[in-house]
């Protein structure tokens, strides 16, 4: 089997929550591994790919994500198609990856971003999305695919089933006053312009909004906020909480992280917690 056979089977048969990312990774892998037999592929060949990508200035976290697709495809075909002869030279390669990204904005910048997002908007969706992301910490698709049936105004919560989250774990997201106000305003818009639509971010046809990328990028430009992505709204939510003294374990649960290790990327934002803690120690007499 050659590279195209293995990856083609995997992409055709496996359900993907991040298909666009997989296709981007495939675009990078194809020129290097295309046409090559998996039986003959060695770890040295994979390391050669790593070195070529590094020579192009690509960070290790991106290379690791690309190779993750390749590795997953090999493992899938080995298991589901009884191809025990396929060895996985990608597995446990030992790429350390770079420091995880933590890019956040302060409240003044957030206000500027919200104002910029609404300046030329024909509908309130982008502003509502930004405000909700900042106050719930939800991922982009957790919000864009949110249905009204999972918005509980009485309990002040969003209900995300296992099928709605990245790590396939059910999560109940508490809503503060700001989030409730956003959802009520959004409901009024939907009832007026997309009556009967099931989606929180419904368009006039009743279908859902599928992307906010272009509008978000333009709003960042108008607000003068550089190097800020949609996912960084989630980082901002977590950073604001940690800097306010909220426990990392509470932030972990709110974000739906599977491990506290992931949440620890925000620990440096709360040095005051450690300073307060050591003051509790009594002198030795």
matplotlib code that plots the C-alpha trace (Angstrom):
import matplotlib.pyplot as plt

x = [0.0, 1.2, 0.7, -2.4, -4.1, -3.7, -4.7, -7.5, -9.1, -8.8, -10.4, -13.2, -14.2, -13.4, -15.6, -13.6, -14.3, -11.5, -11.6, -10.4, -7.3, -6.7, -6.9, -4.4, -2.1, -2.5, -1.6, 1.8, 2.4, 1.5, 4.5, 6.9, 5.3, 3.1, 3.6, 5.8, 5.2, 4.3, 6.0, 9.3, 8.9, 11.4, 11.6, 14.6, 12.2, 9.8, 12.6, 13.6, 10.2, 10.5, 13.9, 12.5, 9.6, 11.8, 14.1, 11.0, 10.6, 7.6, 7.2, 7.2, 3.6, 2.5, 4.7, 3.4, -0.2, 0.6, 2.2, -0.6, -2.9, -0.4, 0.0, -3.8, -4.3, -1.8, -3.2, -6.7, -5.9, -3.9, -6.8, -9.8, -8.4, -6.3, -3.0, -0.7, 2.2, 1.9, 4.5, 3.9, 7.2, 5.5, 4.4, 6.3, 8.7, 9.4, 8.6, 8.5, 6.4, 6.7, 5.3, 1.5, 0.1, -1.6, -2.7, -5.2, -6.5, -7.5, -11.0, -10.2, -9.1, -12.2, -14.5, -12.7, -13.0, -16.7, -17.3, -15.3, -17.2, -20.6, -19.5, -20.6, -22.5, -25.9, -26.8, -25.6, -24.0, -20.3, -20.7, -22.9, -20.3, -17.4, -19.3, -20.4, -16.9, -15.4, -17.9, -18.3, -14.9, -16.6, -14.8, -15.8, -17.9, -19.4, -21.1, -21.7, -23.4, -25.4, -29.1, -31.8, -32.8, -29.5, -29.8, -31.4, -32.4, -33.9, -30.8, -28.6, -26.5, -25.5, -25.7, -23.0, -23.3, -20.4, -21.0, -20.7, -17.3, -13.7, -12.8, -16.2, -17.1, -20.4, -20.1, -22.6, -21.4, -22.7, -24.0, -23.4, -25.5, -23.6, -24.0, -27.7, -28.2, -26.5, -28.6, -31.8, -30.9, -29.9, -33.2, -35.1, -33.3, -33.9, -37.6, -37.8, -35.8, -35.4, -38.5, -38.5, -34.7, -33.1, -29.7, -28.6, -26.6, -29.2, -29.3, -32.5, -32.8, -33.0, -29.6, -26.7, -23.8, -20.8, -17.9, -16.9, -13.3, -13.4, -15.5, -13.4, -10.2, -11.6, -12.8, -9.4, -7.8, -10.3, -9.6, -5.8, -5.4, -2.7, -2.0, -5.3, -7.4, -10.9, -9.6, -7.8, -11.2, -11.1, -7.6, -8.9, -11.8, -9.3, -6.7, -9.2, -10.4, -7.0, -5.9, -9.0, -7.8, -10.0, -8.4, -6.9, -9.0, -12.2, -10.9, -10.1, -13.8, -15.2, -13.0, -13.7, -10.0, -9.4, -6.2, -5.1, -1.8, -3.5, -4.9, -1.5, -0.5, -2.3, -0.6, 2.0, -0.9, -1.5, 1.8, -0.2, -1.8, 1.6, 2.6, -0.6, -0.1, 3.3, 2.1, 0.0, 3.2, 4.0, 7.6, 9.5, 10.1]
y = [0.0, 3.5, 6.7, 7.7, 4.3, 4.5, 8.2, 7.8, 4.9, 6.8, 10.0, 8.1, 5.9, 7.8, 10.6, 13.7, 16.6, 18.7, 17.7, 21.1, 20.8, 17.2, 18.3, 21.1, 18.5, 16.2, 19.1, 19.3, 15.6, 14.6, 16.1, 14.3, 10.9, 10.6, 7.3, 5.8, 2.3, 2.1, -1.2, 0.3, 3.5, 4.0, 6.4, 8.0, 9.0, 10.6, 12.4, 13.7, 15.2, 16.8, 18.3, 19.6, 21.3, 22.8, 24.1, 26.0, 27.7, 25.6, 25.2, 21.8, 21.9, 22.3, 19.5, 17.3, 18.0, 17.1, 13.8, 13.0, 12.6, 10.2, 8.2, 8.0, 6.8, 4.0, 2.8, 2.9, 0.8, -1.7, -2.3, -2.0, -3.6, -6.3, -5.0, -6.1, -5.9, -2.1, -0.7, 2.8, 4.7, 7.9, 6.7, 7.9, 10.0, 12.2, 15.6, 17.9, 20.6, 24.3, 26.2, 26.2, 29.5, 31.7, 34.9, 37.0, 40.6, 42.9, 44.3, 47.6, 45.7, 43.4, 46.5, 47.8, 44.5, 44.2, 47.8, 47.1, 43.9, 45.7, 48.8, 47.6, 44.5, 43.8, 41.3, 40.9, 37.4, 38.3, 40.6, 38.0, 35.3, 37.3, 38.2, 34.6, 33.2, 35.7, 34.8, 31.0, 29.9, 27.7, 26.6, 28.1, 25.1, 24.6, 28.0, 28.0, 24.6, 25.5, 24.7, 26.5, 23.1, 23.1, 26.6, 26.3, 29.8, 28.6, 26.8, 29.4, 26.9, 25.5, 21.7, 20.2, 16.5, 14.2, 14.7, 18.4, 18.7, 18.1, 15.5, 13.7, 14.5, 16.0, 19.5, 21.9, 25.5, 28.0, 31.3, 34.7, 37.7, 38.9, 35.5, 35.4, 38.9, 38.0, 34.8, 36.7, 39.3, 36.6, 34.8, 38.0, 38.4, 34.8, 35.0, 38.2, 37.2, 33.4, 32.2, 28.5, 28.1, 25.6, 27.3, 30.1, 31.6, 31.0, 33.1, 34.2, 30.9, 29.0, 27.3, 28.1, 30.4, 28.2, 30.6, 33.9, 34.0, 36.8, 39.1, 38.4, 39.1, 42.4, 43.4, 42.8, 45.0, 47.8, 47.5, 47.5, 44.1, 42.0, 38.3, 37.5, 34.5, 33.3, 30.5, 33.2, 34.4, 31.1, 31.8, 35.3, 33.8, 31.4, 34.2, 36.6, 33.9, 32.9, 36.5, 37.0, 34.2, 31.3, 27.9, 26.2, 23.1, 25.2, 26.7, 23.2, 22.1, 25.2, 24.8, 21.0, 20.1, 16.4, 17.0, 19.7, 19.6, 21.5, 24.1, 24.7, 26.8, 29.7, 29.2, 31.9, 34.5, 34.1, 34.5, 36.4, 33.1, 31.7, 34.8, 34.7, 31.0, 31.3, 34.1, 31.5, 29.7, 30.6, 31.2, 28.4, 29.2]
z = [0.0, -0.8, 1.1, -1.0, -0.3, 3.5, 3.9, 1.3, 3.2, 6.5, 5.2, 3.4, 6.3, 9.5, 10.8, 11.3, 13.6, 12.0, 8.3, 7.1, 9.3, 8.1, 4.5, 5.2, 6.7, 3.7, 1.4, 3.2, 3.5, -0.1, -1.9, 0.4, 1.0, -2.2, -4.1, -1.4, -0.1, 3.5, 3.9, 2.9, 4.9, 7.7, 10.7, 9.0, 6.1, 8.6, 10.3, 6.9, 6.5, 9.9, 8.9, 5.6, 7.3, 10.0, 7.2, 5.9, 9.3, 10.3, 14.1, 15.7, 16.9, 13.3, 12.1, 14.9, 13.9, 10.3, 11.2, 13.6, 10.6, 8.9, 12.1, 12.7, 9.1, 9.4, 12.8, 11.4, 8.3, 10.4, 12.8, 10.6, 7.5, 9.2, 7.7, 10.5, 8.0, 8.1, 10.6, 11.9, 11.6, 12.7, 16.1, 19.2, 17.1, 20.1, 18.7, 21.7, 20.1, 20.9, 23.8, 23.7, 22.5, 25.1, 23.4, 25.2, 25.2, 28.0, 28.6, 26.9, 23.7, 24.0, 24.0, 21.0, 19.2, 19.9, 18.7, 15.6, 14.9, 15.0, 13.0, 9.6, 10.5, 8.9, 11.7, 15.3, 14.9, 15.1, 18.1, 19.8, 19.0, 20.4, 23.6, 24.2, 23.5, 26.0, 28.7, 28.2, 26.9, 24.3, 21.2, 17.8, 16.7, 20.1, 19.6, 15.8, 16.1, 19.2, 19.0, 21.1, 22.5, 24.4, 25.8, 29.3, 30.3, 33.6, 34.7, 33.1, 31.2, 27.8, 27.5, 25.3, 24.7, 23.9, 20.2, 20.5, 22.2, 20.9, 23.5, 23.3, 26.9, 28.0, 29.5, 31.1, 30.6, 33.2, 31.9, 33.6, 33.1, 30.1, 28.3, 29.2, 27.8, 24.5, 24.1, 24.7, 22.2, 19.7, 20.3, 19.5, 16.2, 15.2, 16.1, 13.9, 10.9, 11.0, 12.8, 13.6, 13.1, 15.5, 15.6, 17.9, 15.0, 12.3, 9.1, 7.4, 5.5, 8.7, 8.3, 10.6, 10.3, 9.4, 9.8, 11.4, 10.2, 7.7, 9.8, 12.8, 11.0, 9.6, 13.1, 14.6, 11.9, 12.6, 16.3, 15.8, 17.5, 15.8, 15.9, 17.5, 16.3, 17.0, 19.3, 21.3, 22.7, 24.6, 25.9, 26.9, 28.9, 30.7, 31.3, 32.8, 35.2, 36.3, 36.8, 39.0, 41.2, 40.0, 40.6, 37.6, 38.4, 38.1, 34.8, 33.6, 34.1, 32.5, 29.4, 29.3, 29.3, 29.7, 31.8, 34.2, 32.2, 29.4, 31.7, 33.4, 30.4, 32.2, 35.6, 34.9, 34.9, 38.6, 40.4, 43.2, 44.2, 45.1, 47.0, 49.0, 49.7, 51.2, 53.5, 55.3, 56.6, 60.2, 61.3, 62.9, 66.5]

ax = plt.figure().add_subplot(projection="3d")
ax.plot(x, y, z, "-o")
ax.set_aspect("equal")
plt.show()
